[in-house]
């Protein structure tokens, strides 16, 4: 009554000639309702104060909703039925609005709410509902951006169990999934929950790994949540609390004693630009509020909902004037419908004749309001900038902004410079420590990392127990990679390496046993030479691989030396040899034709030119050419590469012949061999590289194996230890490499994988490989040297030397026969003793042959006749 009288007195003179347009207001007369009602009244007063010539005047008809859905719906029905209002502002809550919207849609009465923020209300197929506020879904992307900026991987929403609370959850989960965050649990709090129930739910949250919580509820219940969280230690180091704008927008109205329990909380708040109009309104707020409620003891703090209420009333006043509402009111209800549905009050409603016109005008209203730009899109206030605040002391501090265009920024683009991300945030418990967003458990224990106990191939994982100090040292290539990856994480992770002992008799167990232990939750991670397999991924999550892998055969090398005496012929085919020989003779003939008349070396009887030293030298040069070319690639391939040949080239031949094949103990290779139809009796196992060497050395006939199937990293290590004795052969089966295992859904998987990429792409990975596989590489180089230094033997060339020797012998024999025939007088026609005759023949053999054609020509040229036994005098 006091409010109505005050309003009537303020507008008495302005409404004399104007058309009165009734507008209903459905609010609960609590602090929030009084703030909203006062802002609506102030908006109309300010609007008409500067527009005295407008032909319409909005007259408010206020009804108490009593804070219930039924009373709110009944109030709307009474306003439409009895007062024939043209529009309704309110109600306050989303649950009340969902019923009132149906009433307004039936009667064609626009419903304007400034506080019903449930996103699903827009799904009502009513063009007569207008939300002059931002819905809760408008802030979920800002929350997602914060989660992404700090690389949190798990988030637990805590919300009130009603229509307001659960309305935001589907949108929040979608926003989190878009930034690769997971929601492992949803904490639902009843609006009437007792303190014990709240503490019980908080203790349940403490037992989980997740430490990032998003709270969405009204301030009253949220205050109780934070008080209890403070009491049980959930506002300490490591925890992250994010509150939605339903709490942050009303921080000013929360009792300051609650702030002590909210230190470090991050809040999403609707950003309201500072304008002169807003500052003037805030300065006069208390004075004007007391004008409407003079007896009130506590003046509520003005928040964004009050500003939205002001703008909603302002927009409605504009729409009413533009719609030109006159004498048309409601059309009567259908008589037939009244008789048939007399018990259904909705069917008894009339239809507002001005409703459609007023709806259309209201949809197009645009102006600069107290809360910012007022623009309705599909009946919804257009999303704007969100402000990110940090609760510190007895107030809040701005740490950044979020906008659909720019995402997170320290400073709004229109206000000056800035950058991506947020300003420095004060976190709960430890202001300078950025929480990683998860913990192993409620206790501050380290990450329990299980490590396989191996009997061989210790370069990958080595476990040494010192009996004197009763300590265990875990090392190896896989362990060093894990340590480097953990160091590369953006946050600290404590861990302890625990060798896995299945039983006293079987200390190691299989890799499948280790995977199952992770699945049971007995350990937090599995580190070692664990092969990524599809069947294991049903029980654990893998990181990205840190070592390539595959499956292949390792077999002994047999020496197959090529001792064919005619190997020098193999590089060239027969036709090429024939063509080469023919051209050799043709070239000799061509040279003789060109030289025999002018070159003394080509003169004389043809018999004197056969079997001469020149021909022998030519043959030898040709042989040298062949031997030289034998070192080229073609002949080298015949002489050296074929020296090393795998003893086994077909795995299926092993299976058909019933030969034995080996695999490492506990390896998945056994299943591959079975799939290749190997019988169980053909399979042999080994634990160490030494055992594998022994089995391969014996062979299947002596109780060993003919080949072994294993993963490529182990094969490389084995081949390096036993250079030049074994090799790999086809086929090679694909495997996904070595990776680390974590429980399904672990937030560490993605972070470890990213850190692993950083390590593998840096020099750190090369340093680790050199430290553990240096001997392997040295042996590989030595092996390559041995292979490349294979020497040629006489066995490959004896036929060539036989040909040379034969040609030389024939030439020598021919020459000796001719010599003895020419000098037969020294032996047959003398009576000298045999000893003297041998001496004379020898001297003749050593003297120059003066009868040769070349010497005779030279003698005639000099004018001297040379006796065969006479030597020309020296000059």
C-alpha positions in Angstrom: 0.0 0.0 0.0 2.8 2.4 0.8 4.6 1.5 -2.4 1.4 2.0 -4.5 0.7 5.4 -2.8 4.2 6.6 -3.4 4.1 5.6 -7.1 0.7 7.2 -7.5 1.9 10.5 -6.0 5.0 10.5 -8.2 3.1 10.0 -11.5 -0.3 11.6 -10.8 0.3 14.6 -13.0 1.9 12.7 -15.8 -0.9 10.2 -16.4 -3.8 12.5 -16.6 -4.2 12.5 -20.4 -2.2 9.3 -21.1 -3.6 5.8 -21.7 -3.0 3.5 -18.8 -1.6 0.2 -19.7 -1.7 -2.4 -16.9 1.4 -4.6 -16.4 1.6 -7.3 -13.8 4.6 -8.0 -11.5 5.0 -11.4 -9.9 7.7 -11.3 -7.2 8.2 -12.5 -3.7 8.5 -9.6 -1.2 11.9 -10.7 0.1 15.1 -8.7 -0.2 15.6 -9.8 -3.8 12.0 -9.2 -4.7 12.0 -5.7 -3.1 15.2 -4.8 -5.0 13.7 -5.9 -8.3 10.4 -4.1 -7.6 12.1 -0.9 -6.7 14.3 -1.0 -9.8 11.2 -1.6 -12.0 9.4 1.4 -10.4 12.5 3.6 -10.7 12.8 2.7 -14.4 9.3 3.7 -15.2 9.6 6.9 -13.2 12.8 7.9 -15.0 11.4 6.9 -18.3 8.3 9.0 -18.2 10.0 11.9 -16.4 11.8 12.6 -19.7 8.9 11.6 -21.9 6.0 13.5 -20.6 4.3 13.7 -24.0 4.1 9.9 -24.5 0.5 8.7 -24.9 0.8 5.6 -22.7 1.6 5.0 -19.1 2.5 1.7 -17.6 0.6 1.0 -14.4 2.1 -1.8 -12.3 -0.1 -4.5 -10.7 2.0 -6.3 -8.1 1.1 -9.8 -6.8 3.1 -11.9 -4.3 4.3 -15.2 -5.6 5.1 -16.5 -2.0 8.2 -18.1 -3.5 6.3 -21.1 -4.8 5.5 -22.4 -8.2 1.8 -22.8 -7.6 1.3 -19.3 -6.1 3.3 -17.8 -9.0 1.1 -19.5 -11.6 -2.0 -18.5 -9.7 -0.8 -14.9 -9.5 -0.3 -14.8 -13.2 -3.8 -16.3 -13.8 -5.4 -13.7 -11.5 -3.5 -10.8 -13.2 -4.7 -12.0 -16.6 -8.2 -13.0 -15.7 -9.1 -10.2 -13.3 -6.8 -7.3 -14.2 -6.4 -8.0 -17.9 -2.7 -7.0 -17.8 -0.9 -6.5 -21.1 2.4 -8.0 -19.9 3.9 -9.6 -16.8 7.3 -8.9 -15.4 8.7 -11.9 -13.4 8.6 -14.3 -11.7 11.9 -14.6 -9.9 12.9 -18.3 -10.4 13.2 -20.5 -13.4 10.8 -23.1 -12.0 8.1 -20.5 -11.4 8.7 -19.0 -14.9 8.3 -22.4 -16.6 4.6 -22.5 -15.5 3.9 -18.8 -16.0 5.3 -19.0 -19.6 2.5 -21.5 -20.5 -0.1 -19.1 -19.0 1.2 -16.1 -21.0 1.4 -18.1 -24.2 -2.2 -19.2 -23.9 -3.4 -15.6 -23.3 -0.9 -13.9 -25.6 0.5 -12.0 -22.7 4.3 -11.3 -23.0 6.2 -12.7 -20.0 9.4 -10.7 -19.2 11.8 -12.3 -16.7 15.0 -10.6 -15.4 16.2 -13.5 -13.2 15.0 -16.8 -14.6 18.4 -18.0 -16.0 17.7 -21.7 -16.7 18.9 -22.3 -20.3 16.1 -24.8 -21.2 13.4 -22.1 -20.7 14.3 -20.9 -24.2 13.2 -24.3 -25.5 9.6 -23.5 -24.6 7.8 -22.9 -27.9 6.4 -19.6 -26.8 7.2 -16.4 -28.7 5.7 -14.5 -25.8 8.6 -15.2 -23.4 11.4 -12.8 -23.1 14.5 -13.2 -20.9 16.0 -9.8 -20.0 18.9 -11.6 -18.4 21.8 -13.7 -19.5 21.1 -17.4 -19.2 23.4 -19.7 -17.2 24.7 -21.3 -20.4 26.3 -18.0 -21.4 29.1 -18.5 -18.8 30.0 -22.2 -19.5 32.4 -21.3 -22.2 34.2 -18.9 -19.9 34.5 -21.7 -17.4 35.8 -24.0 -20.1 38.4 -21.4 -21.1 39.7 -21.2 -17.5 40.0 -25.0 -17.3 41.8 -25.1 -20.6 44.2 -22.2 -19.6 45.4 -24.1 -16.5 45.4 -27.5 -18.2 43.0 -29.2 -15.8 41.7 -32.4 -17.0 39.0 -33.3 -14.5 36.2 -31.1 -13.1 33.4 -32.0 -10.7 30.3 -29.8 -10.8 28.5 -29.2 -7.4 24.9 -28.0 -7.9 21.6 -27.7 -6.2 19.0 -30.4 -6.9 16.3 -28.4 -8.6 15.4 -27.0 -12.0 17.8 -24.1 -11.5 20.7 -26.2 -10.5 20.6 -29.0 -13.1 19.7 -26.7 -16.0 23.3 -25.7 -16.6 24.9 -29.1 -16.4 24.5 -30.4 -20.0 25.9 -27.2 -21.3 28.7 -27.2 -18.8 29.7 -30.8 -19.6 29.7 -30.0 -23.3 31.9 -26.9 -22.7 34.4 -29.0 -20.7 34.5 -31.8 -23.2 35.4 -29.2 -25.9 38.5 -28.4 -24.0 39.4 -32.1 -23.3 38.2 -32.0 -19.7 36.3 -34.9 -18.1 33.5 -34.9 -15.6 34.0 -38.0 -13.5 31.3 -37.2 -10.9 28.4 -34.8 -10.3 27.8 -33.7 -6.8 24.1 -32.9 -6.2 23.1 -31.0 -3.0 19.5 -30.9 -1.9 18.1 -27.4 -1.2 17.1 -28.6 2.2 20.3 -30.5 3.0 21.5 -30.5 6.6 25.0 -29.7 7.6 25.8 -33.4 8.2 24.6 -34.2 4.7 26.8 -31.4 3.2 29.8 -32.6 5.1 29.2 -36.2 4.1 29.1 -35.2 0.4 32.3 -33.1 0.8 34.1 -36.0 2.4 33.1 -38.1 -0.6 34.7 -35.5 -2.9 37.9 -35.6 -0.8 38.4 -39.3 -1.5 38.5 -38.6 -5.2 41.4 -37.5 -7.3 39.7 -34.4 -8.8 40.4 -31.1 -7.1 38.6 -28.7 -9.4 35.0 -27.9 -8.5 32.4 -25.7 -10.2 29.7 -24.6 -7.8 26.3 -23.6 -9.2 23.6 -22.7 -6.7 22.0 -19.8 -4.9 24.3 -17.8 -2.5 22.6 -19.0 0.6 23.3 -22.7 0.1 26.7 -21.9 -1.4 27.7 -20.1 1.8 27.0 -23.2 3.8 29.0 -25.3 1.4 32.1 -23.1 1.7 31.9 -22.9 5.5 31.9 -26.7 5.7 34.6 -27.1 3.1 36.8 -24.7 5.1 36.2 -26.8 8.3 37.3 -30.1 6.8 40.3 -28.7 4.9 39.0 -28.5 1.4 40.0 -24.8 1.1 43.7 -25.8 1.4 46.5 -26.1 -1.1 45.7 -28.0 -4.2 42.0 -27.2 -4.4 40.3 -25.1 -7.1 36.9 -23.6 -6.6 35.0 -21.9 -9.4 31.6 -20.3 -8.8 29.0 -19.3 -11.4 27.5 -15.9 -11.7 24.5 -16.9 -9.7 26.9 -16.6 -6.7 29.4 -14.0 -8.0 26.7 -11.6 -9.1 25.5 -11.4 -5.5 28.8 -11.4 -3.7 28.0 -7.9 -2.4 24.9 -9.2 -0.7 26.7 -12.1 1.1 27.7 -11.6 4.7 31.3 -10.6 4.9 32.0 -13.3 7.5 31.5 -15.9 4.7 34.4 -14.4 2.7 36.9 -16.0 5.1 35.7 -19.4 3.9 35.9 -18.4 0.2 39.5 -17.1 0.0 41.0 -18.0 -3.4 37.7 -18.8 -5.1 37.4 -17.8 -8.8 34.1 -16.4 -9.8 32.3 -15.8 -13.1 30.6 -12.4 -13.1 28.4 -10.6 -15.6 30.4 -7.6 -16.8 28.6 -4.3 -16.5 30.4 -1.4 -18.2 30.9 1.7 -16.0 28.8 4.6 -17.4 27.8 8.0 -16.0 24.2 6.8 -16.0 25.0 3.8 -13.9 27.1 5.7 -11.5 24.3 8.3 -11.0 21.8 5.5 -10.4 24.1 3.7 -7.9 24.6 7.0 -6.0 20.9 7.6 -5.7 20.0 4.0 -5.1 19.8 4.0 -1.3 17.8 7.2 -1.1 15.3 6.2 -3.8 14.9 2.7 -2.4 13.9 4.1 1.0 11.3 6.2 -0.8 9.5 3.0 -1.7 10.3 1.0 1.5 10.8 3.6 4.2 10.5 1.1 7.1 13.0 -1.5 5.9 15.9 -2.1 8.2 18.5 -3.5 5.8 18.8 -2.0 2.3 19.8 -4.8 -0.2 22.9 -4.3 -2.3 22.3 -3.4 -5.9 23.4 -6.2 -8.2 23.1 -7.0 -11.9 19.7 -8.5 -11.4 18.4 -5.2 -10.3 20.0 -3.5 -13.3 18.3 -6.1 -15.6 15.0 -5.4 -13.9 15.5 -1.7 -14.5 16.3 -2.3 -18.2 13.4 -4.8 -18.6 10.9 -2.2 -17.4 12.4 0.4 -19.6 12.2 -1.8 -22.7 8.6 -2.7 -21.9 7.7 1.0 -21.6 9.2 1.7 -25.1 7.4 -1.3 -26.6 4.0 -0.3 -25.1 4.4 3.2 -26.5 5.4 2.0 -29.9 2.6 -0.6 -30.0 0.1 2.1 -29.6 -2.1 0.1 -27.2 -5.6 1.7 -27.1 -9.0 0.5 -26.1 -8.6 -3.0 -27.4 -8.4 -5.4 -24.4 -9.1 -9.1 -24.1 -11.4 -11.1 -26.3 -13.9 -13.3 -24.3 -13.2 -17.0 -23.9 -15.0 -19.5 -26.2 -18.4 -20.3 -24.8 -18.2 -23.9 -25.9 -14.8 -24.2 -24.4 -16.1 -22.8 -21.1 -18.8 -25.4 -20.9 -16.6 -28.3 -21.9 -13.6 -27.3 -19.8 -15.2 -25.4 -16.9 -12.7 -27.1 -14.5 -9.7 -26.1 -16.6 -8.9 -22.5 -15.7 -6.4 -22.1 -18.7 -9.2 -22.8 -21.1 -11.3 -20.1 -19.5 -8.7 -17.4 -20.3 -9.4 -14.7 -22.8 -6.9 -13.7 -25.5 -5.0 -10.4 -25.3 -5.8 -8.4 -28.5 -2.7 -6.3 -28.1 -0.4 -9.2 -27.3 1.0 -10.0 -30.8 1.7 -6.3 -31.5 3.3 -5.8 -28.2 5.4 -8.9 -28.6 6.7 -7.8 -32.0 7.6 -4.3 -30.7 9.4 -5.7 -27.7 11.5 -8.0 -29.9 12.9 -5.0 -31.7 13.7 -2.8 -28.8 17.3 -1.6 -28.6 18.9 0.9 -26.3 21.9 1.5 -23.9 20.7 0.3 -20.5 22.2 0.3 -17.1 23.6 -3.2 -17.6 24.9 -2.5 -21.0 23.6 -2.8 -24.5 20.0 -4.1 -24.4 19.4 -6.3 -27.5 17.0 -9.3 -27.6 17.9 -12.1 -30.0 15.1 -14.7 -30.3 13.7 -13.4 -27.0 17.0 -13.8 -25.3 19.3 -11.0 -24.0 22.4 -11.1 -26.2 25.4 -12.6 -24.5 28.1 -10.2 -23.5 31.4 -10.1 -21.7 32.1 -12.0 -18.6 34.3 -10.7 -15.8 36.6 -13.1 -13.9 37.1 -12.2 -10.3 39.2 -13.7 -7.4 37.9 -13.6 -3.8 40.5 -12.0 -1.6 40.1 -10.6 1.9 36.6 -9.1 2.3 36.1 -8.5 -1.4 37.0 -9.5 -4.9 39.7 -8.6 -7.3 39.4 -8.5 -11.1 41.8 -11.0 -12.7 40.6 -10.9 -16.3 37.7 -11.0 -18.8 36.1 -13.4 -21.2 34.4 -12.6 -24.4 33.1 -14.7 -27.3 35.4 -13.0 -29.7 38.7 -12.9 -27.7 38.4 -15.6 -25.1 40.3 -14.9 -21.9 42.1 -11.6 -21.7 43.7 -9.7 -18.8 42.2 -6.4 -20.0 39.2 -5.7 -22.2 40.3 -4.7 -25.7 38.4 -1.4 -25.5 40.1 -0.5 -22.2 43.7 -0.8 -23.2 46.4 -3.4 -23.8 46.6 -6.8 -22.3 47.0 -10.3 -23.4 45.7 -13.8 -23.3 45.1 -15.7 -20.0 44.4 -14.2 -16.6 46.3 -12.0 -14.2 47.9 -13.6 -11.1 45.4 -15.6 -9.1 45.5 -16.1 -5.3 44.7 -19.8 -4.9 43.3 -21.5 -1.7 45.9 -22.4 0.8 48.9 -21.4 -1.2 48.7 -18.0 -3.0 51.8 -18.7 -5.2 51.2 -22.3 -6.1 49.1 -23.1 -9.1 47.0 -26.2 -8.4 47.5 -29.1 -10.8 43.8 -30.0 -10.4 44.1 -33.5 -9.0 45.7 -35.6 -6.3 46.4 -39.3 -6.0 44.1 -39.5 -3.0 43.1 -37.7 0.2 46.5 -38.5 1.7 49.6 -36.6 0.4 51.2 -39.9 -0.7 53.3 -40.4 -3.8 52.2 -41.9 -7.1 52.5 -45.7 -6.8 54.3 -46.8 -10.0 54.6 -50.5 -10.5 57.7 -51.8 -12.4 58.1 -55.3 -13.9 60.8 -57.6 -12.5 62.7 -58.9 -15.4 65.1 -61.8 -15.8 66.9 -60.5 -18.8 67.3 -57.5 -21.2 68.1 -55.4 -18.2 69.0 -52.4 -20.4 65.2 -51.7 -20.5 64.4 -52.3 -16.9 66.9 -53.2 -14.2 66.1 -54.0 -10.6 69.0 -54.5 -8.2 68.4 -55.3 -4.5 71.2 -54.4 -2.0 70.9 -56.9 0.8 73.3 -54.9 3.0 71.2 -51.7 3.0 67.9 -53.5 2.2 67.3 -51.0 -0.6 66.2 -51.6 -4.2 67.6 -49.6 -7.2 65.4 -49.4 -10.2 67.0 -48.2 -13.4 67.0 -48.8 -17.2 66.1 -47.1 -20.4 62.3 -47.1 -19.7 62.8 -45.8 -16.2 65.0 -42.9 -17.3 62.5 -42.0 -20.0 59.7 -41.9 -17.4 61.8 -39.7 -15.1 62.5 -37.3 -17.9 58.9 -37.1 -18.9 57.8 -36.4 -15.3 60.3 -33.6 -15.0 58.9 -32.1 -18.2 55.4 -31.8 -16.7 54.2 -28.3 -15.9 53.6 -29.3 -12.3 55.4 -31.5 -9.7 54.4 -35.2 -9.4 55.8 -37.3 -6.6 56.2 -41.0 -7.3 57.7 -44.2 -6.0 58.9 -47.1 -8.1 57.6 -50.4 -6.8 58.9 -53.7 -8.3 56.0 -56.1 -8.8 56.2 -59.4 -6.9 53.2 -61.7 -7.7 54.2 -64.4 -5.3 57.3 -65.5 -3.4 57.8 -68.3 -6.0 57.0 -66.1 -9.0 58.4 -62.6 -8.3 57.7 -61.0 -11.7 54.4 -62.1 -13.1 53.4 -61.3 -16.6 52.7 -58.0 -18.2 49.0 -58.9 -18.2 49.2 -59.4 -14.4 50.6 -55.9 -14.1 47.9 -54.5 -16.3 45.3 -56.2 -14.2 46.8 -54.7 -11.0 46.3 -51.2 -12.5 42.8 -52.1 -13.4 42.1 -53.2 -9.8 43.4 -49.9 -8.5 46.3 -51.4 -6.6 48.8 -49.1 -8.4 48.6 -45.7 -10.1 50.8 -46.3 -13.1 52.8 -49.0 -14.9 56.2 -48.1 -16.2 58.4 -50.4 -18.2 58.8 -52.0 -21.6 55.0 -52.4 -21.9 53.8 -53.0 -25.4 50.6 -51.2 -26.4 48.1 -53.9 -27.2 44.4 -53.5 -28.1 43.2 -56.1 -25.6 45.1 -54.4 -22.8 43.5 -51.0 -23.6 40.2 -52.4 -22.2 41.8 -52.3 -18.7 44.2 -49.3 -18.8 44.8 -46.1 -20.7 48.1 -45.9 -22.6 50.3 -42.8 -23.1 51.8 -42.1 -26.5 54.6 -44.6 -27.4 58.1 -43.7 -26.5 59.8 -46.5 -28.5 58.9 -47.9 -31.9 58.2 -51.6 -32.0 57.3 -54.5 -34.3 57.6 -58.3 -34.2 60.1 -60.1 -36.4 62.2 -63.3 -36.6 65.8 -63.6 -35.5 67.7 -66.5 -37.1 71.3 -67.7 -37.3 73.5 -66.7 -40.2 75.0 -69.4 -42.4 78.1 -68.7 -44.5 77.5 -69.3 -48.3 80.9 -68.4 -49.8 81.0 -68.3 -53.6 84.0 -70.4 -54.6 83.0 -70.9 -58.2 86.2 -70.5 -60.2 84.3 -69.0 -63.1 82.6 -66.3 -60.9 84.5 -63.6 -62.8 82.3 -64.4 -65.8 79.0 -64.0 -64.0 78.9 -60.2 -63.9 78.6 -60.2 -67.8 76.3 -62.3 -69.8 77.6 -64.6 -72.6 76.6 -62.4 -75.5 78.4 -59.5 -73.9 81.6 -61.6 -73.4 81.4 -62.7 -77.1 80.9 -59.2 -78.3 83.8 -57.9 -76.1 86.1 -60.7 -77.4 85.2 -60.0 -81.0 85.8 -56.3 -80.6 89.2 -57.1 -79.0 90.3 -59.0 -82.1 88.8 -56.4 -84.4 90.7 -53.6 -82.6 93.9 -55.6 -82.9 93.4 -56.0 -86.6 92.6 -52.3 -87.1 95.8 -51.3 -85.2 97.9 -53.8 -87.3 96.4 -52.4 -90.6 97.1 -48.9 -89.6 100.6 -49.5 -88.2 102.2 -52.5 -90.1 103.7 -50.4 -92.9 105.2 -47.6 -90.9 105.8 -49.2 -87.5 108.8 -51.6 -87.3 107.1 -53.4 -84.4 104.4 -54.6 -86.9 106.8 -55.8 -89.6 108.3 -59.3 -90.2 106.9 -62.7 -91.1 103.5 -63.3 -89.6 104.8 -66.3 -87.7 107.3 -63.9 -86.0 104.3 -61.8 -84.7 102.5 -64.8 -83.2 103.3 -65.9 -79.6 105.4 -62.8 -79.0 105.7 -61.0 -75.7 103.4 -58.3 -77.0 100.6 -60.7 -77.3 101.3 -62.1 -73.8 101.3 -58.6 -72.4 98.0 -57.8 -74.1 96.4 -60.9 -72.6 97.7 -60.0 -69.1 96.5 -56.5 -69.4 93.1 -57.8 -70.3 93.2 -60.1 -67.2 94.2 -57.2 -65.0 91.3 -55.2 -66.3 88.9 -58.1 -65.4 90.4 -58.4 -61.9 90.1 -54.6 -61.4 86.5 -54.6 -62.4 85.9 -57.5 -60.0 86.0 -54.9 -57.2 83.1 -53.0 -58.7 79.5 -53.3 -57.4 78.4 -56.0 -59.6 81.1 -58.6 -59.0 81.4 -57.5 -55.3 77.8 -58.5 -54.8 78.6 -62.0 -56.0 81.7 -62.3 -53.9 80.8 -60.7 -50.6 77.1 -60.0 -50.0 76.1 -63.6 -50.6 78.6 -64.7 -48.0 75.9 -64.0 -45.3 72.5 -65.7 -45.7 69.7 -66.4 -43.1 69.5 -70.0 -42.2 65.7 -69.6 -42.2 63.7 -67.5 -44.6 60.2 -68.9 -44.2 58.4 -69.1 -40.9 55.7 -71.3 -42.4 58.4 -73.8 -43.4 59.4 -74.1 -39.8 55.8 -74.9 -38.9 55.5 -77.5 -41.6 58.8 -79.1 -40.7 57.9 -79.3 -37.0 61.0 -77.3 -36.1 61.2 -75.4 -32.8 60.7 -71.7 -32.4 61.4 -69.5 -29.4 59.8 -66.5 -27.7 60.4 -64.6 -24.5 58.7 -65.8 -21.3 55.3 -64.1 -20.6 55.3 -62.4 -24.0 52.2 -61.9 -26.2 54.3 -63.4 -29.0 53.1 -66.8 -27.9 49.6 -65.9 -29.1 50.9 -64.7 -32.4 52.7 -68.0 -32.9 49.6 -70.0 -32.1 47.6 -67.9 -34.6 50.2 -69.0 -37.2 49.2 -72.7 -36.3 52.4 -73.6 -34.4 51.8 -76.5 -32.1 52.4 -76.0 -28.3 55.2 -78.7 -28.6 57.1 -76.5 -31.1 57.3 -73.5 -28.8 60.3 -72.9 -26.5 60.8 -70.0 -24.1 63.8 -68.0 -23.0 64.4 -65.3 -20.4 67.7 -63.7 -21.3 69.7 -62.9 -24.4 72.2 -65.6 -23.3 69.6 -68.2 -23.2 68.4 -67.2 -26.7 72.0 -67.4 -28.0 72.4 -70.9 -26.5 69.1 -72.2 -28.0 69.9 -70.8 -31.5 73.4 -72.2 -31.4 72.1 -75.7 -30.7 69.4 -75.7 -33.4 66.2 -77.7 -33.4 68.1 -81.0 -34.0 70.1 -80.6 -30.7 67.4 -79.5 -28.4 67.5 -75.9 -29.3 65.5 -73.7 -31.7 65.8 -72.8 -35.4 64.5 -69.3 -35.0 63.0 -66.9 -32.4 60.2 -64.4 -32.7 60.4 -61.3 -30.6 59.9 -57.5 -30.6 62.3 -55.4 -32.6 63.8 -53.5 -29.6 64.9 -56.8 -28.0 66.1 -58.2 -31.3 68.3 -55.1 -31.9 69.8 -55.5 -28.4 70.4 -59.2 -29.0 72.0 -58.8 -32.4 74.3 -56.1 -31.0 75.6 -58.5 -28.4 76.2 -61.3 -30.9 77.5 -59.5 -33.9 77.7 -61.3 -37.3 76.1 -64.5 -35.9 72.4 -63.7 -36.3 70.1 -61.6 -38.4 66.4 -60.8 -38.8 64.2 -62.0 -41.6 60.6 -61.5 -42.9 57.9 -61.3 -42.0 57.7 -58.3 -39.7 54.4 -57.8 -37.8 53.3 -54.4 -36.7 53.1 -53.4 -33.1 52.3 -50.0 -31.5 55.5 -49.6 -29.5 56.3 -49.2 -25.8 54.1 -47.0 -23.6 53.2 -46.3 -20.0 49.9 -47.5 -18.5 47.5 -45.6 -16.2 44.0 -46.3 -14.9 41.2 -45.6 -17.3 40.3 -41.9 -17.2 43.5 -40.9 -15.4 44.1 -37.1 -15.9 47.8 -37.8 -16.1 47.6 -39.7 -19.5 47.2 -36.6 -21.7 49.8 -34.6 -19.8 52.3 -37.4 -19.8 51.8 -37.9 -23.5 52.4 -34.2 -24.2 55.5 -34.2 -22.0 56.7 -37.3 -23.8 56.5 -35.5 -27.1 58.7 -32.7 -25.7 61.2 -35.2 -24.4 61.4 -37.4 -27.6 61.8 -34.3 -29.8 64.7 -32.9 -27.6 68.3 -33.9 -27.1 67.3 -35.5 -23.7 66.0 -38.6 -25.5 69.2 -39.0 -27.4 71.2 -38.7 -24.2 69.2 -41.5 -22.6 69.6 -43.8 -25.6 73.3 -43.2 -25.7 73.6 -43.9 -22.0 71.9 -47.3 -22.2 72.6 -48.4 -25.8 76.1 -47.1 -26.4 77.6 -50.6 -26.5 74.9 -51.7 -28.8 75.8 -49.0 -31.3 79.5 -49.7 -31.0 78.9 -53.4 -31.7 76.7 -52.5 -34.7 79.6 -50.5 -36.2 82.0 -53.3 -35.5 79.7 -55.7 -37.2 79.4 -53.5 -40.2 83.2 -53.3 -40.5 83.4 -57.1 -40.4 80.9 -57.4 -43.2 82.5 -54.8 -45.3 86.0 -56.2 -44.9 85.3 -59.7 -46.4 88.4 -60.7 -48.5 88.6 -62.4 -51.8 90.4 -65.8 -52.1 92.1 -67.8 -54.9 89.1 -70.0 -55.1 87.2 -67.3 -57.0 90.0 -66.7 -59.5 92.0 -69.9 -60.1 90.4 -70.6 -63.5 91.5 -67.1 -64.6 95.1 -67.8 -63.6 95.0 -71.2 -65.3 94.0 -69.4 -68.5 96.9 -66.9 -68.2 99.4 -69.6 -67.3 98.2 -71.8 -70.3 98.6 -69.0 -72.8 102.0 -68.1 -71.4 103.1 -71.7 -71.5 102.0 -72.2 -75.1 103.9 -69.0 -76.1 107.0 -70.1 -74.2 106.9 -73.5 -75.8 106.4 -72.1 -79.3 109.3 -69.7 -78.8 111.6 -72.4 -77.4 110.8 -74.8 -80.3 111.6 -72.1 -82.8 114.8 -71.1 -80.9 116.1 -74.7 -80.7 115.3 -75.2 -84.3 117.2 -72.1 -85.5 120.2 -72.9 -83.3 120.2 -76.7 -83.9 123.8 -76.4 -85.2 125.1 -75.6 -81.7 123.8 -79.0 -80.5 123.8 -81.4 -83.4 126.7 -80.3 -85.6 129.6 -80.2 -83.0 131.8 -82.7 -81.3 132.0 -80.6 -78.1 131.1 -82.3 -74.8 127.4 -82.0 -73.7 128.5 -79.6 -70.9 130.1 -77.2 -73.4 127.1 -77.6 -75.8 124.7 -76.6 -73.0 126.9 -73.6 -72.2 126.9 -72.5 -75.9 123.1 -72.8 -76.2 122.6 -70.9 -73.0 124.9 -68.1 -74.2 123.1 -67.9 -77.5 119.7 -67.8 -75.7 121.0 -64.8 -73.7 122.5 -62.9 -76.7 120.5 -60.5 -78.9 118.9 -62.0 -82.0 120.6 -59.9 -84.8 118.7 -61.7 -87.4 115.4 -60.2 -86.3 113.8 -57.9 -88.8 113.9 -54.9 -86.5 117.6 -55.1 -85.9 118.4 -55.6 -89.6 116.5 -52.5 -90.7 118.3 -50.5 -88.1 121.7 -51.7 -89.3 121.0 -51.0 -92.9 119.8 -47.5 -91.9 123.1 -46.8 -90.2 125.2 -48.3 -93.1 126.6 -51.1 -91.0 126.1 -54.8 -91.6 125.8 -56.4 -88.2 127.0 -59.9 -87.6 124.7 -61.9 -85.4 127.5 -62.3 -82.9 128.9 -58.7 -83.3 127.8 -55.8 -81.1 127.9 -52.3 -82.6 130.5 -50.1 -81.1 129.4 -47.5 -78.6 129.3 -43.8 -79.7 
